[in-house]
Amino acid sequence: EGQTDLALSQFDRVLEVDAKYLAAHFQKGNTLLALRRLEDARAALGAGIRAAQSIGDSHAACEMQEVLDGIA
């Protein structure tokens, strides 16, 4: 769990510097999902989808939407 906490804090730091770094949104969402922090995962993926749409990256938006749709 210590490594996942570190990873999450690193994703947050990256996103503070570049909110449109899509891989960080995607990995943060997947990490939160693995921890069963479903609401947090939804929020991270939603932010990633909005970031992807803002730069016209429909492929990344679709990938994150697929993960988001799979959350029970």
All heavy atoms as an XYZ file, in Angstrom:
538
protein
N       0.824     -1.200      0.000
C       0.000      0.000      0.000
C       0.864      1.259      0.000
O       0.488      2.268     -0.582
C      -0.953     -0.014      1.202
C      -1.956      1.108      1.145
C      -2.987      1.005      2.226
O      -3.512     -0.096      2.453
O      -3.245      2.035      2.841
N       2.013      1.215      0.613
C       2.897      2.368      0.622
C       3.316      2.789     -0.773
O       3.433      3.978     -1.075
N       3.535      1.808     -1.652
C       3.924      2.122     -3.023
C       2.770      2.767     -3.792
O       2.992      3.655     -4.608
C       4.409      0.862     -3.744
C       5.699      0.307     -3.203
C       6.866      1.254     -3.425
O       6.911      1.998     -4.389
N       7.821      1.232     -2.510
N       1.551      2.312     -3.533
C       0.418      2.910     -4.239
C       0.170      4.337     -3.750
O      -0.181      5.210     -4.552
C      -0.860      2.068     -4.111
O      -1.123      1.819     -2.732
C      -0.725      0.752     -4.847
N       0.364      4.582     -2.457
C       0.239      5.950     -1.949
C       1.272      6.852     -2.599
O       0.965      7.989     -2.985
C       0.398      5.984     -0.424
C      -0.780      5.364      0.309
O      -1.863      5.253     -0.290
O      -0.604      4.995      1.482
N       2.485      6.348     -2.725
C       3.546      7.111     -3.382
C       3.182      7.367     -4.849
O       3.342      8.490     -5.351
C       4.880      6.374     -3.281
C       6.063      7.039     -3.984
C       6.340      8.414     -3.389
C       7.294      6.142     -3.879
N       2.687      6.356     -5.512
C       2.297      6.513     -6.917
C       1.208      7.568     -7.061
O       1.290      8.440     -7.934
C       1.825      5.181     -7.486
N       0.216      7.513     -6.198
C      -0.874      8.490     -6.273
C      -0.372      9.906     -6.040
O      -0.787     10.841     -6.733
C      -1.983      8.134     -5.281
C      -2.789      6.891     -5.630
C      -3.688      6.497     -4.473
C      -3.605      7.118     -6.896
N       0.531     10.071     -5.108
C       1.061     11.408     -4.859
C       1.894     11.888     -6.043
O       1.866     13.073     -6.392
C       1.861     11.465     -3.561
O       3.077     10.775     -3.675
N       2.590     10.974     -6.699
C       3.369     11.346     -7.887
C       2.448     11.722     -9.048
O       2.733     12.676     -9.778
C       4.315     10.217     -8.292
C       5.430      9.969     -7.300
C       6.332     11.184     -7.146
O       6.717     11.818     -8.111
N       6.671     11.507     -5.914
N       1.355     10.984     -9.228
C       0.398     11.348    -10.274
C      -0.140     12.755    -10.018
O      -0.257     13.560    -10.936
C      -0.772     10.359    -10.340
C      -0.379      8.966    -10.762
C      -0.937      7.868    -10.132
C       0.528      8.746    -11.788
C      -0.593      6.584    -10.503
C       0.882      7.453    -12.172
C       0.310      6.370    -11.526
N      -0.465     13.051     -8.757
C      -0.974     14.376     -8.417
C       0.061     15.462     -8.715
O      -0.283     16.527     -9.233
C      -1.400     14.435     -6.950
C      -2.682     13.664     -6.679
O      -3.465     13.435     -7.631
O      -2.901     13.291     -5.513
N       1.314     15.191     -8.403
C       2.374     16.173     -8.674
C       2.530     16.426    -10.167
O       2.681     17.565    -10.603
C       3.692     15.712     -8.067
C       3.681     15.764     -6.536
C       4.937     15.225     -5.937
N       6.027     16.185     -6.157
C       7.291     15.906     -5.930
N       7.651     14.708     -5.514
N       8.230     16.817     -6.139
N       2.492     15.349    -10.941
C       2.586     15.486    -12.396
C       1.413     16.322    -12.921
O       1.591     17.229    -13.740
C       2.613     14.101    -13.091
C       2.397     14.225    -14.585
C       3.906     13.386    -12.783
N       0.217     16.047    -12.420
C      -0.962     16.746    -12.907
C      -1.001     18.205    -12.466
O      -1.617     19.036    -13.140
C      -2.226     15.992    -12.481
C      -2.387     14.641    -13.185
C      -3.476     13.810    -12.530
C      -2.646     14.826    -14.667
N      -0.337     18.522    -11.364
C      -0.216     19.926    -10.968
C       0.629     20.690    -11.985
O       0.359     21.855    -12.276
C       0.429     20.044     -9.585
C      -0.493     19.692     -8.442
C       0.231     19.704     -7.100
O       1.335     20.282     -6.995
O      -0.321     19.132     -6.153
N       1.647     20.036    -12.504
C       2.535     20.662    -13.489
C       1.875     20.694    -14.871
O       1.966     21.685    -15.591
C       3.886     19.914    -13.555
C       4.750     20.426    -14.692
C       4.607     20.019    -12.221
N       1.216     19.609    -15.238
C       0.602     19.504    -16.563
C      -0.716     18.747    -16.455
O      -0.737     17.516    -16.506
C       1.555     18.801    -17.527
C       1.013     18.731    -18.949
O      -0.103     19.232    -19.205
O       1.724     18.179    -19.808
N      -1.806     19.497    -16.308
C      -3.131     18.887    -16.122
C      -3.608     18.124    -17.347
O      -4.580     17.380    -17.277
C      -4.146     19.963    -15.748
N      -2.906     18.272    -18.463
C      -3.298     17.576    -19.688
C      -2.405     16.381    -19.994
O      -2.452     15.832    -21.095
C      -3.312     18.569    -20.852
C      -4.400     19.611    -20.664
C      -4.459     20.589    -21.788
C      -5.574     21.585    -21.498
N      -5.649     22.613    -22.513
N      -1.619     15.971    -19.008
C      -0.791     14.777    -19.188
C      -1.698     13.563    -18.993
O      -1.961     13.120    -17.875
C       0.384     14.785    -18.209
C       1.393     13.701    -18.505
C       2.197     13.761    -19.638
C       1.524     12.608    -17.664
C       3.111     12.758    -19.920
C       2.432     11.600    -17.942
C       3.218     11.681    -19.063
O       4.113     10.682    -19.347
N      -2.208     13.051    -20.086
C      -3.287     12.066    -20.058
C      -2.901     10.747    -19.410
O      -3.720     10.119    -18.729
C      -3.812     11.841    -21.475
C      -4.300     13.109    -22.189
C      -4.795     12.766    -23.587
C      -5.360     13.822    -21.384
N      -1.674     10.322    -19.594
C      -1.246      9.048    -19.001
C      -1.346      9.094    -17.476
O      -1.679      8.084    -16.848
C       0.175      8.711    -19.430
N      -1.083     10.243    -16.890
C      -1.164     10.359    -15.426
C      -2.608     10.214    -14.963
O      -2.876      9.555    -13.956
C      -0.575     11.689    -14.955
N      -3.547     10.808    -15.691
C      -4.965     10.642    -15.344
C      -5.358      9.165    -15.432
O      -6.016      8.627    -14.532
C      -5.851     11.444    -16.306
C      -5.817     12.911    -16.111
N      -6.406     13.541    -15.043
C      -5.272     13.890    -16.876
C      -6.238     14.849    -15.155
N      -5.548     15.082    -16.254
N      -4.954      8.540    -16.533
C      -5.325      7.143    -16.777
C      -4.745      6.228    -15.703
O      -5.453      5.391    -15.128
C      -4.844      6.745    -18.175
C      -5.359      5.418    -18.643
C      -6.709      5.215    -18.855
C      -4.490      4.375    -18.898
C      -7.189      3.990    -19.300
C      -4.953      3.153    -19.347
C      -6.306      2.954    -19.547
N      -3.472      6.393    -15.404
C      -2.827      5.545    -14.406
C      -3.346      5.823    -12.997
O      -3.493      4.908    -12.189
C      -1.313      5.696    -14.470
C      -0.711      5.152    -15.751
C      -1.064      3.691    -15.997
O      -1.066      2.871    -15.087
N      -1.387      3.360    -17.236
N      -3.627      7.089    -12.711
C      -4.205      7.414    -11.403
C      -5.562      6.735    -11.260
O      -5.847      6.115    -10.229
C      -4.345      8.924    -11.253
C      -4.944      9.333     -9.919
C      -5.051     10.844     -9.788
C      -5.675     11.215     -8.456
N      -5.829     12.670     -8.305
N      -6.387      6.820    -12.290
C      -7.694      6.161    -12.245
C      -7.571      4.664    -12.058
O      -8.289      4.064    -11.246
N      -6.656      4.041    -12.781
C      -6.466      2.589    -12.657
C      -5.934      2.202    -11.277
O      -6.325      1.166    -10.723
C      -5.531      2.077    -13.744
C      -6.225      1.954    -15.077
O      -7.406      1.651    -15.142
N      -5.501      2.204    -16.146
N      -5.043      3.016    -10.724
C      -4.511      2.737     -9.387
C      -5.619      2.830     -8.341
O      -5.751      1.960     -7.475
C      -3.361      3.713     -9.058
O      -2.328      3.540    -10.029
C      -2.802      3.458     -7.668
N      -6.424      3.872     -8.439
C      -7.541      4.027     -7.503
C      -8.548      2.894     -7.652
O      -9.095      2.394     -6.660
C      -8.215      5.382     -7.718
C      -7.378      6.585     -7.282
C      -7.925      7.867     -7.900
C      -7.325      6.681     -5.764
N      -8.768      2.472     -8.876
C      -9.666      1.347     -9.123
C      -9.137      0.076     -8.479
O      -9.889     -0.674     -7.835
C      -9.850      1.163    -10.632
C     -10.842      0.117    -11.096
C     -12.228      0.396    -10.539
C     -10.883      0.089    -12.620
N      -7.844     -0.162     -8.599
C      -7.237     -1.347     -7.992
C      -7.364     -1.318     -6.472
O      -7.461     -2.370     -5.833
C      -5.765     -1.450     -8.392
N      -7.397     -0.117     -5.902
C      -7.565      0.032     -4.449
C      -9.036     -0.008     -4.040
O      -9.348      0.120     -2.864
C      -6.949      1.363     -3.987
C      -5.443      1.477     -4.109
C      -4.999      2.915     -3.840
C      -4.751      0.509     -3.148
N      -9.914     -0.159     -5.015
C     -11.369     -0.177     -4.799
C     -11.893      1.170     -4.296
O     -12.928      1.250     -3.649
C     -11.807     -1.315     -3.860
C     -11.353     -2.704     -4.271
C     -11.879     -3.174     -5.593
N     -13.341     -3.245     -5.618
C     -14.066     -3.200     -6.731
N     -13.482     -3.090     -7.894
N     -15.373     -3.262     -6.688
N     -11.183      2.221     -4.608
C     -11.623      3.584     -4.293
C     -12.392      4.089     -5.518
O     -11.907      4.877     -6.304
C     -10.431      4.470     -3.948
C      -9.780      4.081     -2.635
C      -8.529      4.843     -2.319
N      -8.633      6.285     -2.470
C      -7.594      7.114     -2.336
N      -6.383      6.648     -2.027
N      -7.755      8.410     -2.498
N     -13.602      3.570     -5.635
C     -14.355      3.719     -6.871
C     -14.743      5.162     -7.182
O     -14.633      5.594     -8.336
C     -15.595      2.826     -6.835
C     -15.320      1.327     -6.606
C     -16.610      0.531     -6.675
C     -14.297      0.800     -7.595
N     -15.198      5.908     -6.185
C     -15.577      7.300     -6.441
C     -14.367      8.123     -6.859
O     -14.458      8.956     -7.763
C     -16.265      7.912     -5.222
C     -17.663      7.379     -4.984
C     -18.585      7.563     -6.190
O     -18.612      8.662     -6.778
O     -19.270      6.592     -6.563
N     -13.242      7.891     -6.199
C     -12.017      8.596     -6.563
C     -11.558      8.208     -7.969
O     -11.085      9.054     -8.733
C     -10.900      8.313     -5.553
C     -11.185      8.910     -4.190
O     -11.920      9.913     -4.095
O     -10.649      8.367     -3.199
N     -11.707      6.930     -8.299
C     -11.342      6.466     -9.643
C     -12.227      7.128    -10.692
O     -11.727      7.582    -11.730
C     -11.455      4.940     -9.729
N     -13.526      7.201    -10.405
C     -14.443      7.868    -11.337
C     -14.039      9.326    -11.551
O     -14.044      9.823    -12.680
C     -15.880      7.800    -10.812
C     -16.523      6.453    -10.945
C     -17.994      6.484    -10.506
N     -18.547      5.160    -10.481
C     -18.709      4.427     -9.379
N     -18.386      4.908     -8.206
N     -19.216      3.219     -9.465
N     -13.701     10.000    -10.464
C     -13.313     11.412    -10.561
C     -12.032     11.576    -11.380
O     -11.935     12.477    -12.233
C     -13.141     11.999     -9.167
N     -11.052     10.715    -11.139
C      -9.776     10.807    -11.862
C      -9.980     10.534    -13.349
O      -9.437     11.248    -14.205
C      -8.765      9.828    -11.277
N     -10.752      9.523    -13.660
C     -11.002      9.200    -15.061
C     -11.837     10.283    -15.740
O     -11.588     10.633    -16.897
C     -11.672      7.837    -15.176
C     -10.769      6.661    -14.796
C     -11.600      5.397    -14.583
C      -9.690      6.442    -15.839
N     -12.806     10.824    -15.014
C     -13.612     11.914    -15.565
C     -12.757     13.123    -15.893
O     -12.909     13.749    -16.955
N     -11.828     13.456    -14.995
C     -10.907     14.566    -15.249
C     -10.036     14.263    -16.459
O      -9.762     15.147    -17.281
C     -10.043     14.829    -14.015
N      -9.615     13.029    -16.579
C      -8.801     12.630    -17.725
C      -9.566     12.720    -19.035
O      -9.026     13.160    -20.056
N     -10.808     12.318    -19.002
C     -11.645     12.402    -20.209
C     -11.816     13.861    -20.623
O     -11.668     14.197    -21.802
C     -13.010     11.720    -19.961
C     -12.808     10.199    -19.826
C     -14.003     12.054    -21.077
C     -14.001      9.469    -19.254
N     -12.094     14.723    -19.659
C     -12.241     16.146    -19.978
C     -10.936     16.725    -20.538
O     -10.950     17.504    -21.499
C     -12.716     16.920    -18.751
C     -14.168     16.618    -18.389
C     -14.687     17.511    -17.286
N     -13.978     17.329    -16.023
C     -14.205     16.352    -15.157
N     -15.135     15.438    -15.414
N     -13.527     16.275    -14.026
N      -9.810     16.323    -19.947
C      -8.509     16.801    -20.441
C      -8.265     16.310    -21.865
O      -7.806     17.067    -22.726
C      -7.385     16.338    -19.512
N      -8.579     15.049    -22.118
C      -8.389     14.487    -23.456
C      -9.269     15.197    -24.476
O      -8.815     15.528    -25.580
C      -8.683     12.986    -23.444
N     -10.504     15.443    -24.106
C     -11.412     16.137    -25.017
C     -10.927     17.555    -25.298
O     -11.056     18.051    -26.413
C     -12.826     16.154    -24.441
C     -13.461     14.783    -24.430
C     -14.753     14.715    -23.648
O     -15.007     15.515    -22.746
N     -15.594     13.736    -23.979
N     -10.335     18.197    -24.286
C      -9.896     19.588    -24.453
C      -8.736     19.718    -25.439
O      -8.530     20.789    -26.009
C      -9.506     20.195    -23.102
O      -8.231     19.757    -22.678
N      -7.995     18.620    -25.626
C      -6.891     18.669    -26.587
C      -7.190     17.834    -27.843
O      -6.321     17.625    -28.675
C      -5.541     18.236    -25.955
C      -5.592     16.806    -25.437
C      -5.128     19.208    -24.870
C      -4.238     16.269    -24.999
N      -8.425     17.360    -27.950
C      -8.842     16.644    -29.147
C      -8.324     15.224    -29.268
O      -8.242     14.695    -30.372
N      -7.993     14.601    -28.131
C      -7.491     13.221    -28.162
C      -8.653     12.266    -27.889
O      -8.877     11.842    -26.755
C      -6.374     13.035    -27.136
C      -5.642     11.714    -27.304
O      -6.242     10.757    -27.844
O      -4.476     11.631    -26.880
N      -9.398     11.960    -28.932
C     -10.577     11.109    -28.761
C     -10.209      9.676    -28.411
O     -10.966      8.991    -27.713
C     -11.447     11.142    -30.018
O     -10.724     10.682    -31.138
N      -9.055      9.210    -28.859
C      -8.630      7.844    -28.541
C      -8.428      7.684    -27.030
O      -8.944      6.741    -26.421
C      -7.351      7.492    -29.295
C      -6.848      6.121    -28.995
N      -7.432      4.982    -29.512
C      -5.827      5.689    -28.202
C      -6.790      3.915    -29.060
N      -5.812      4.326    -28.275
N      -7.687      8.602    -26.424
C      -7.460      8.535    -24.975
C      -8.775      8.699    -24.218
O      -9.021      8.006    -23.224
C      -6.454      9.596    -24.546
N      -9.624      9.603    -24.682
C     -10.922      9.805    -24.030
C     -11.741      8.519    -24.061
O     -12.351      8.138    -23.051
C     -11.680     10.949    -24.698
N     -11.740      7.842    -25.206
C     -12.491      6.585    -25.324
C     -11.924      5.498    -24.426
O     -12.687      4.745    -23.802
C     -12.511      6.113    -26.776
S     -13.601      7.071    -27.832
N     -10.598      5.407    -24.340
C      -9.983      4.395    -23.465
C     -10.387      4.627    -22.013
O     -10.733      3.688    -21.296
C      -8.468      4.428    -23.589
C      -7.939      3.787    -24.840
C      -6.423      3.692    -24.841
O      -5.761      4.404    -24.064
O      -5.906      2.886    -25.627
N     -10.325      5.879    -21.572
C     -10.697      6.165    -20.188
C     -12.194      5.967    -19.965
O     -12.604      5.484    -18.908
C     -10.256      7.573    -19.802
C      -8.749      7.668    -19.607
S      -8.189      9.268    -19.016
C      -7.801     10.053    -20.576
N     -13.005      6.295    -20.974
C     -14.443      6.090    -20.858
C     -14.776      4.610    -20.719
O     -15.661      4.235    -19.950
C     -15.180      6.687    -22.060
C     -16.690      6.656    -21.929
C     -17.197      7.500    -20.784
O     -16.902      8.693    -20.731
N     -17.961      6.910    -19.875
N     -14.053      3.759    -21.441
C     -14.283      2.311    -21.331
C     -14.009      1.820    -19.915
O     -14.765      0.998    -19.374
C     -13.422      1.555    -22.331
C     -13.897      1.679    -23.753
C     -12.985      0.971    -24.748
O     -12.059      0.231    -24.325
O     -13.185      1.164    -25.953
N     -12.927      2.300    -19.315
C     -12.616      1.912    -17.934
C     -13.704      2.452    -17.011
O     -14.205      1.730    -16.136
C     -11.225      2.412    -17.499
C     -10.972      2.121    -16.033
C     -10.141      1.777    -18.365
N     -14.076      3.704    -17.212
C     -15.116      4.323    -16.381
C     -16.430      3.559    -16.483
O     -17.085      3.290    -15.468
C     -15.301      5.783    -16.815
C     -16.236      6.651    -15.999
C     -15.774      6.741    -14.550
C     -16.312      8.044    -16.612
N     -16.801      3.166    -17.678
C     -18.046      2.403    -17.885
C     -18.001      1.047    -17.192
O     -19.050      0.501    -16.844
C     -18.315      2.217    -19.369
C     -18.704      3.503    -20.074
O     -19.024      4.496    -19.392
O     -18.646      3.517    -21.328
N     -16.815      0.497    -17.001
C     -16.679     -0.816    -16.377
C     -16.716     -0.802    -14.860
O     -16.735     -1.864    -14.233
N     -16.705      0.387    -14.268
C     -16.748      0.471    -12.803
C     -18.172      0.219    -12.343
O     -19.106      0.876    -12.783
C     -16.260      1.853    -12.308
C     -14.803      2.079    -12.708
C     -16.428      1.961    -10.781
C     -14.280      3.464    -12.371
N     -18.300     -0.768    -11.463
C     -19.635     -1.160    -10.979
C     -20.246     -0.090    -10.098
O     -19.601      0.659     -9.442
C     -19.553     -2.468    -10.217
